[in-house]
Amino acid sequence: MLGVAFGIGVLLALVDGTAAHCCVAPHQLVSKMLERLEESVKVDELPNPSILLAMNLAGATGTNTRKWLLQQIQEEAVKRAQKDMTSGEVALYVLTLLSSCQNPQHVQALGQTINLLQVLQEKTDEEMASLELEGVPKTTLYSVSLDALGLCLAEAGGYQGASVALAKQVLTPESHLSVDTRAMAALAMACTYSQTDLYDVQELLQEALWVVTNSFLNEQEEKGGMIGNIYSMGLALQVLGATGKFYFPREWDCAQAFSVVYSHDYHQPMAIAQVLPALVGMSYLEAASLDCTASTSMSPTLQSSLSPKLGTTAVPRVADITVHYSIINKLQGRHFSCTTSVRVPDGSTLLKVLQAAEAEKPDVFSFKTEQTSWGPMVVSIHGLAANPDDKTYWQFLSSGDALQEGVGTYKPRNGEHIQAVFSIY
């Protein structure tokens, strides 16, 4: 490992800055994605900071949507940051405020002021204490990665120790981290690498970044451009676009990776929010260095008001389809397996299927959801709740394959059989 680290150090000494790549998405695609992000904003839903972060990185800083989102994010930070936000949520709010040229140490809304950086430092300390004592963080390593990135870009304390812990996790063969977690960890480690002057820390981060970036390049070569799945491509592309010096002299075939993204018609707002920065040659690493005085006409709704977009358009009548739906628990407590068939309008999301099943048989198909940045997440079915302590969750399958979208965006086909299976991750 020392030989690898030494070799990387020599190469980094020869490469100044980030290796450039020539891939930038067509203006038309960027505009379409920005439009979909704006249309996803609903006044009756919690604001998604990832959407505003992506809009800022894409340069769409002059829209009314952006101004409204910023106000809502400031209000949510004041109301919820200390009470019920996870460390990762607070970190995402910090990144978004930084990208909006707002001071996260002095967030004002609703007649109150909060120091969001202090809250993030405290929550990160809790994550690290759990990681040291229990071997796992209080929430997830993905959240710890967001924490380290947010603290680093804000030039606050606490990020170096978190990044070192992330590097050690990356270099542990048994860790089996997801693409998303490795990508977010890489962004945090790259930021820390640029800030620290401790040689041993730099050496560790170099090695971990070399491992992550080369694993992405290897997977892209093996899978014809895909890294993970279509929804993990966004963060992976951000990493490869921003950390070229860590895999130099190896070259990244960005055109191949971008072609995979171009072939998919993104609708899920969170997926768009993660892939859009990469498509305009940006990454979350630039969140604290944007010029907020500049604006762009990229957004197709630059001059429009927010309110006409918020769900007021009439939907034409469409034909109904039949969807078969099963709930299965062979894991815990009293086992059950129940199936029903419901009719919903063509184009309905899986969430509508669950609601239709519950309406017909509430004693059997009752369910509960929690709102996340990726949309609603089913946390309980038939009274059986997922539990992070025993790592249980409700997994949705079609023809035996796990769905790659959430219940709020996946649209079943006519005759499709969806299974909700209580599982362990």
BAVEX-116896 format. One line per 3 residues: number of its first residue (from 1); for each residue x, y, z of C-alpha. Coordinates in nm, 2 decimals. Each point is the difference from the previous one (the first is absolute). Layout:
N
NUM> X,Y,Z; ...
! end
This chain:
425
1> 0.00,0.00,0.00; 0.29,0.24,0.08; 0.13,-0.06,-0.36
4> -0.34,0.10,-0.14; -0.02,0.30,0.22; 0.36,0.11,-0.10
7> -0.08,-0.05,-0.37; -0.32,0.21,0.04; 0.19,0.27,0.18
10> 0.26,0.03,-0.28; -0.28,0.02,-0.26; -0.19,0.27,0.20
13> 0.32,0.20,0.02; 0.00,0.00,-0.38; -0.36,0.09,-0.04
16> -0.13,0.34,0.11; -0.37,0.03,0.06; -0.27,-0.22,-0.15
19> 0.04,-0.17,-0.33; -0.24,0.16,-0.24; -0.24,-0.20,-0.21
22> -0.19,0.12,-0.31; -0.35,-0.13,0.08; -0.28,0.24,0.05
25> -0.36,-0.08,-0.07; -0.20,0.17,-0.28; -0.17,0.32,0.11
28> -0.34,-0.15,-0.09; 0.04,-0.29,0.24; 0.12,0.23,0.28
31> -0.30,0.22,-0.05; -0.24,-0.29,0.00; 0.15,-0.13,0.33
34> -0.02,0.35,0.16; -0.36,0.02,-0.11; -0.08,-0.33,0.16
37> 0.17,0.10,0.32; -0.21,0.32,0.02; -0.32,-0.19,-0.08
40> 0.07,-0.24,0.28; -0.01,0.27,0.26; -0.33,-0.01,0.19
43> -0.12,0.25,0.26; -0.16,-0.27,0.21; 0.32,-0.21,0.03
46> 0.32,0.05,0.19; 0.27,0.18,-0.20; 0.27,-0.22,-0.15
49> 0.33,0.18,0.04; 0.16,-0.23,-0.26; -0.22,0.17,-0.26
52> 0.12,0.35,0.09; 0.36,-0.12,0.02; -0.02,-0.15,-0.35
55> -0.17,0.32,-0.14; 0.28,0.21,0.15; 0.27,-0.22,-0.14
58> -0.17,0.01,-0.34; -0.01,0.38,0.01; -0.38,0.04,0.02
61> 0.02,0.26,0.27; -0.26,0.25,-0.12; -0.32,-0.21,0.01
64> -0.29,0.07,0.24; 0.01,-0.37,0.08; 0.36,0.04,0.13
67> -0.10,0.30,0.21; -0.30,-0.18,0.15; 0.20,-0.31,0.08
70> 0.28,0.19,0.17; -0.26,0.17,0.23; -0.16,-0.34,0.08
73> 0.34,-0.16,0.07; 0.09,0.28,0.24; -0.33,-0.05,0.18
76> 0.03,-0.37,0.02; 0.36,0.04,0.13; -0.12,0.22,0.29
79> -0.30,-0.23,0.08; 0.15,-0.34,-0.03; 0.38,-0.01,-0.01
82> 0.05,-0.05,0.37; -0.31,-0.21,0.06; -0.05,-0.27,-0.25
85> 0.25,0.04,-0.29; 0.28,-0.27,-0.04; 0.35,0.12,-0.04
88> -0.01,-0.07,-0.37; -0.31,0.22,-0.04; 0.17,0.28,0.18
91> 0.31,-0.04,-0.21; -0.21,0.02,-0.32; -0.16,0.32,0.13
94> 0.34,0.14,0.06; 0.12,-0.09,-0.35; -0.31,0.16,-0.15
97> 0.03,0.32,0.20; 0.37,0.03,-0.09; -0.09,-0.05,-0.37
100> -0.26,0.29,0.05; 0.28,0.22,0.14; -0.18,-0.01,0.34
103> 0.19,-0.03,0.33; -0.10,-0.33,0.17; 0.13,0.14,0.33
106> -0.27,0.27,0.00; -0.33,-0.14,-0.15; -0.29,0.24,0.06
109> -0.37,-0.09,-0.05; -0.32,0.03,0.18; 0.14,0.26,0.24
112> 0.27,-0.25,0.12; 0.37,-0.06,-0.07; 0.19,-0.33,0.01
115> 0.37,-0.09,-0.04; -0.04,-0.30,-0.24; 0.37,-0.07,0.00
118> 0.00,-0.05,0.38; -0.29,-0.23,-0.03; 0.18,-0.20,-0.27
121> 0.32,-0.02,0.20; -0.20,-0.13,0.30; -0.18,-0.26,-0.21
124> 0.32,-0.11,-0.17; 0.16,-0.05,0.34; -0.29,-0.23,0.09
127> 0.06,-0.20,-0.32; 0.37,-0.03,0.07; -0.05,-0.10,0.36
130> -0.23,-0.28,-0.11; 0.24,-0.11,-0.28; 0.28,-0.02,0.26
133> -0.20,-0.19,0.26; -0.23,-0.22,-0.20; 0.19,-0.02,-0.33
136> -0.29,0.16,-0.19; -0.12,0.36,-0.01; -0.32,0.12,0.16
139> -0.16,0.01,-0.34; 0.20,-0.09,-0.31; 0.35,0.04,-0.15
142> -0.17,0.19,-0.28; -0.12,0.26,0.25; 0.35,0.01,0.16
145> 0.13,0.07,-0.35; -0.24,0.29,-0.05; 0.09,0.13,0.35
148> 0.37,0.00,-0.08; -0.06,0.17,-0.34; -0.22,0.27,0.15
151> 0.24,0.08,0.29; 0.30,0.00,-0.24; -0.16,0.24,-0.25
154> -0.11,0.22,0.28; 0.35,-0.01,0.14; -0.12,-0.11,0.34
157> 0.15,-0.25,0.23; -0.06,-0.37,0.02; 0.02,-0.11,-0.36
160> 0.36,-0.14,0.01; -0.08,-0.27,0.25; -0.31,-0.10,-0.19
163> 0.18,-0.01,-0.33; 0.28,-0.22,0.15; -0.27,-0.24,0.13
166> -0.16,-0.01,-0.34; 0.33,-0.07,-0.17; 0.06,-0.30,0.23
169> -0.35,-0.13,-0.07; 0.07,0.03,-0.38; 0.32,-0.19,0.04
172> -0.16,-0.28,0.20; -0.08,-0.28,-0.25; -0.29,-0.13,0.21
175> -0.18,0.34,0.00; -0.19,-0.06,-0.33; -0.10,0.37,-0.02
178> -0.26,0.10,-0.26; 0.09,0.22,-0.29; -0.19,0.29,0.15
181> 0.19,-0.03,0.33; 0.34,-0.04,-0.16; -0.07,0.30,-0.23
184> -0.11,0.23,0.28; 0.29,-0.12,0.21; 0.24,0.08,-0.29
187> -0.14,0.36,-0.03; 0.06,0.05,0.38; 0.35,-0.15,-0.02
190> 0.09,0.21,-0.30; -0.10,0.31,0.19; 0.19,-0.10,0.31
193> 0.31,-0.08,-0.21; 0.00,0.35,-0.14; -0.03,0.15,0.35
196> 0.23,-0.21,0.22; 0.38,0.05,0.02; 0.06,-0.33,0.20
199> 0.20,-0.23,-0.22; -0.12,-0.33,0.15; -0.37,0.12,-0.04
202> 0.07,0.10,-0.36; 0.16,-0.34,-0.07; -0.29,-0.19,0.14
205> -0.25,0.21,-0.20; 0.20,-0.03,-0.32; -0.01,-0.38,0.03
208> -0.38,-0.01,0.08; -0.08,0.24,-0.29; 0.21,-0.21,-0.24
211> -0.19,-0.31,0.11; -0.34,0.16,-0.04; 0.06,0.17,-0.34
214> 0.17,-0.30,-0.15; -0.29,-0.23,0.12; -0.24,0.24,-0.18
217> 0.21,-0.01,-0.32; 0.03,-0.38,0.02; -0.38,-0.04,0.04
220> -0.07,0.24,-0.28; 0.23,-0.19,-0.24; -0.16,-0.34,0.11
223> -0.36,0.12,-0.03; 0.01,0.21,-0.32; -0.01,0.34,0.17
226> -0.22,-0.08,0.30; 0.13,0.06,0.36; -0.23,-0.17,0.25
229> -0.35,0.07,-0.15; -0.15,0.29,-0.18; -0.08,0.18,0.33
232> 0.35,-0.02,0.14; 0.15,0.14,-0.32; -0.04,0.36,0.11
235> 0.23,-0.01,0.30; 0.25,-0.23,-0.18; 0.03,0.24,-0.29
238> 0.05,0.29,0.24; 0.29,-0.19,0.16; 0.17,-0.10,-0.33
241> -0.04,0.35,-0.14; 0.15,0.17,0.31; 0.27,-0.23,0.11
244> 0.20,-0.07,-0.32; 0.34,0.05,0.17; -0.07,-0.30,0.23
247> -0.02,-0.25,-0.28; 0.25,0.17,-0.24; 0.16,-0.11,-0.23
250> -0.30,-0.22,-0.07; -0.26,0.17,-0.22; -0.38,0.01,0.05
253> -0.22,-0.07,-0.29; -0.26,0.26,0.10; -0.18,-0.03,-0.34
256> -0.09,-0.36,0.07; -0.13,0.08,0.35; -0.19,0.30,-0.12
259> -0.16,-0.21,-0.28; -0.15,-0.23,0.27; -0.16,0.30,0.17
262> -0.13,0.14,-0.33; -0.17,-0.33,-0.07; -0.21,0.03,0.31
265> -0.29,0.24,0.03; 0.03,0.12,0.36; -0.31,0.10,0.19
268> 0.09,-0.06,0.36; 0.09,0.34,0.14; 0.27,-0.12,0.24
271> 0.17,-0.20,-0.29; -0.01,0.31,-0.22; 0.14,0.21,0.28
274> 0.30,-0.23,0.04; 0.08,-0.05,-0.37; -0.06,0.36,-0.12
277> 0.31,0.15,0.16; 0.22,-0.26,-0.18; -0.17,0.08,-0.33
280> 0.11,0.36,0.02; 0.35,-0.08,0.12; -0.06,0.07,0.36
283> 0.00,-0.19,0.33; -0.10,0.05,0.36; 0.36,0.10,0.06
286> -0.08,0.34,-0.17; -0.30,0.07,0.23; 0.19,0.26,0.21
289> 0.17,0.18,-0.29; -0.29,0.11,-0.23; -0.05,0.35,-0.12
292> -0.35,0.08,0.12; -0.01,0.33,-0.19; 0.00,-0.18,-0.33
295> -0.32,-0.15,-0.14; -0.08,-0.20,-0.31; -0.29,-0.04,-0.24
298> 0.04,-0.38,0.01; -0.32,-0.05,0.18; -0.30,0.00,-0.24
301> -0.22,0.15,0.27; 0.24,0.28,0.10; -0.26,0.27,-0.01
304> -0.30,-0.20,0.10; -0.16,0.01,0.35; 0.01,-0.31,0.22
307> -0.37,-0.02,0.08; -0.14,-0.10,-0.35; 0.22,-0.31,0.00
310> -0.11,-0.15,0.33; -0.24,-0.27,-0.11; -0.28,0.21,-0.15
313> 0.00,-0.15,-0.35; -0.30,-0.23,-0.07; 0.09,-0.36,-0.08
316> -0.19,-0.16,-0.29; -0.18,-0.33,0.06; 0.20,-0.31,-0.09
319> -0.08,-0.37,-0.01; 0.03,-0.21,0.31; 0.26,-0.28,0.04
322> 0.00,-0.30,0.24; 0.29,-0.05,0.23; 0.05,-0.30,0.23
325> 0.15,0.08,0.34; 0.13,-0.24,0.27; 0.13,0.06,0.35
328> 0.23,-0.27,0.14; 0.16,-0.05,0.34; 0.19,-0.32,0.07
331> 0.25,0.17,0.22; -0.14,0.11,0.32; -0.29,-0.06,0.24
334> -0.31,-0.15,-0.15; 0.06,-0.07,-0.37; -0.24,0.11,-0.26
337> -0.04,0.01,-0.38; -0.30,0.19,-0.15; -0.07,0.09,-0.36
340> -0.26,0.23,-0.17; -0.06,0.15,-0.34; -0.09,0.37,-0.04
343> -0.09,0.22,-0.29; 0.16,0.34,-0.03; 0.04,0.25,-0.28
346> 0.27,-0.08,-0.25; 0.31,0.19,0.10; -0.07,-0.01,0.37
349> 0.29,-0.04,0.24; 0.05,-0.30,0.23; -0.11,0.22,0.29
352> -0.35,0.03,-0.17; -0.01,-0.38,-0.02; 0.07,-0.03,0.38
355> -0.26,0.26,0.07; -0.26,-0.18,-0.21; 0.08,-0.34,0.17
358> -0.03,0.16,0.34; -0.33,0.17,-0.09; -0.15,-0.34,-0.10
361> 0.14,-0.21,0.29; 0.13,0.24,0.27; 0.03,-0.28,0.26
364> 0.25,-0.19,-0.23; 0.18,0.26,-0.22; 0.04,0.29,0.24
367> 0.34,0.17,-0.03; 0.19,0.31,0.12; 0.26,0.21,-0.18
370> 0.26,0.25,0.11; 0.11,0.29,-0.23; 0.36,-0.01,-0.11
373> 0.21,0.20,-0.25; -0.06,-0.28,-0.24; -0.38,0.01,0.05
376> -0.23,-0.20,0.22; 0.15,-0.31,0.16; -0.22,-0.28,0.12
379> 0.09,-0.08,0.36; -0.29,-0.22,0.11; -0.24,-0.24,-0.16
382> -0.28,-0.20,0.17; 0.12,0.14,0.33; 0.36,-0.14,-0.04
385> 0.25,0.29,0.01; 0.35,0.01,-0.13; 0.26,0.04,0.27
388> 0.36,0.13,-0.05; 0.11,-0.17,0.31; -0.06,-0.35,-0.15
391> 0.06,0.13,-0.35; -0.34,-0.09,-0.13; -0.18,0.17,-0.28
394> -0.28,-0.04,-0.26; 0.15,-0.09,-0.34; -0.21,0.03,-0.31
397> 0.05,-0.25,-0.28; -0.13,-0.07,-0.35; 0.06,-0.34,-0.16
400> 0.25,-0.07,0.28; 0.21,0.31,-0.07; 0.03,0.29,0.24
403> -0.16,0.33,-0.13; 0.25,0.27,-0.08; -0.25,0.28,0.08
406> -0.20,0.09,0.31; -0.37,-0.04,0.04; -0.05,0.36,-0.08
409> 0.14,-0.02,-0.35; -0.01,-0.36,-0.12; -0.29,-0.05,-0.24
412> -0.12,-0.37,-0.03; -0.11,-0.14,-0.33; -0.34,-0.16,-0.07
415> 0.00,-0.36,0.14; 0.32,0.05,0.20; 0.04,-0.18,0.33
418> 0.17,0.21,0.27; 0.12,-0.17,0.32; 0.08,0.18,0.33
421> 0.23,-0.23,0.19; 0.11,0.06,0.36; 0.38,-0.04,-0.03
424> 0.34,0.06,0.16; 0.27,0.22,-0.14
! end
